[in-house]
Amino acid sequence: MTRLSVHRWRWVHKWSSVVCTAFLLVICLTGLPLVFHEEIDHWLDDDPPYAVLPAATPAASLDRIAQSSRQLYPGQVIVSMFTDDDEPQVIVTLATSWADYNADPRTGHWIKFDARTAEVLEQSKPAGEDSQTFMGVMIRLHMDLFAGLPGQLFMAAMALLFVIAIISGVVLYAPFMRKLDFGTVRADRSPRLKWLDLHNLLGVVTLAWALVVGATGVINELSTPLFALWQRTDVKVMLDRWQGAPIASPAELSSVQAALETARAATPGMTVISVVYPGSAFGTSYHYLFWAKGQTPLTSRLFSPVLVDARSGALVGAVAMPWYLRALEISRPLHFGDYGGLPLKIIWALLDLVTIVVLGSGLYLWLGRRASSPATAGQGDTVLAPAHPGEAAE
């Protein structure tokens, strides 16, 4: 590399790192508990215990659960039902009206049923009274800094800068190491030079993981606009033949249990885990929208939607997901490392901790260099502005 190209890559590396470091520290710190969200949720769970029943006890009909929900909240609409495949529970979300819910999903509330007995286990507090849980705060900070879609887009930009910092750091790593053995840490030199070597070493060791997590983080943050794009293109074309048809009222809805069986038959080898009722902005006004997932550790993160006519109960068909939503689905388990059980989660957490050290050391080196006087900055161990994962010596 010429001196000019090194200088250009140095500039890209420095400013892409400096701009995103503080926000990446927030992402990494909140990401630690999110890696173990299932274990933490179970530990903090104070729900009443499930009834002790034989393992072969069949699940209660969703029609029965829907009827109980309407009896508890007459006049309200059922938004969705979620059937947990790990716990014997069904969570029903309701709202005062579709207009209220589509305008602000936070106006909804939920009821948790025992999936076998249809008994109510727990209910959420009314909208506005339900306090934020620890994991709820972590996921909002991680995703959007409590700023909604603008926050998601901002965090996507920060993740993209992180990817740029990684790539530029790799480019700079070769000239930095041209006179040093790989892994050298000059502990006998100044503290800043020692931290520079550690910063570069830890950065290049976690290079592949950081690149995967950074790139999948960009994709995950774009989930809302990607689904909106799908609804405005493919889904809109598919629903053209229903345009002008009246929206199905609750009294006109066919059996949701029968619709569930229809969706199961249409997705062999998959598990149907949820249904969105007609009227939702996340579905259609004319169909039950079922979501099915695979049954292996990897395909369990890949979802397929199935439409069933809400009036007749007839199968409309499985909806083909576009490539960008498939990429989004694949990116989620790669981002959080939750597809290989607890051992993989521990590895993800350790790599997250190393990245926190890399980010923190990069910030320390950059602030330390800015604090250095011009008279001393060029003596001894002159360094480039630090970031992840490599720096070059002048």
Sequence and secondary structure as in RCSB ss.txt:
>XXXX:A:sequence
MTRLSVHRWRWVHKWSSVVCTAFLLVICLTGLPLVFHEEIDHWLDDDPPYAVLPAATPAASLDRIAQSSRQLYPG
QVIVSMFTDDDEPQVIVTLATSWADYNADPRTGHWIKFDARTAEVLEQSKPAGEDSQTFMGVMIRLHMDLFAGLP
GQLFMAAMALLFVIAIISGVVLYAPFMRKLDFGTVRADRSPRLKWLDLHNLLGVVTLAWALVVGATGVINELSTP
LFALWQRTDVKVMLDRWQGAPIASPAELSSVQAALETARAATPGMTVISVVYPGSAFGTSYHYLFWAKGQTPLTS
RLFSPVLVDARSGALVGAVAMPWYLRALEISRPLHFGDYGGLPLKIIWALLDLVTIVVLGSGLYLWLGRRASSPA
TAGQGDTVLAPAHPGEAAE
>XXXX:A:secstr
  HHHHHHHHHHHHHHHHHHHHHHHHHHHHHHHHHTHHHHHHHH          TT     HHHHHHHHHHHSTT
 EEEEEEE SSSSEEEEEEES HHHHHH GGG EEEEEETTT  EEEE   TTTS   HHHHHHHHHHTTT HHH
HHHHHHHHHHHHHHHHHHHHHHHHHHTTTS TT   TTS HHHHHHHHHHHHHHHTHHHHHHHHHHHHHHHTHHH
HHHHHIIIIIHHHTGGGTT     GGG   HHHHHHHHHHHSTT EEEEEE TT TTS SSEEEEEEE SSTTGG
G EEEEEEETTT  EEEE    HHHHHHHHHHHHHHT SSHHHHHHHHHHHHHHHHHHHHHHHHHHHHHHHS HH
HHTSSS B    SS   B 
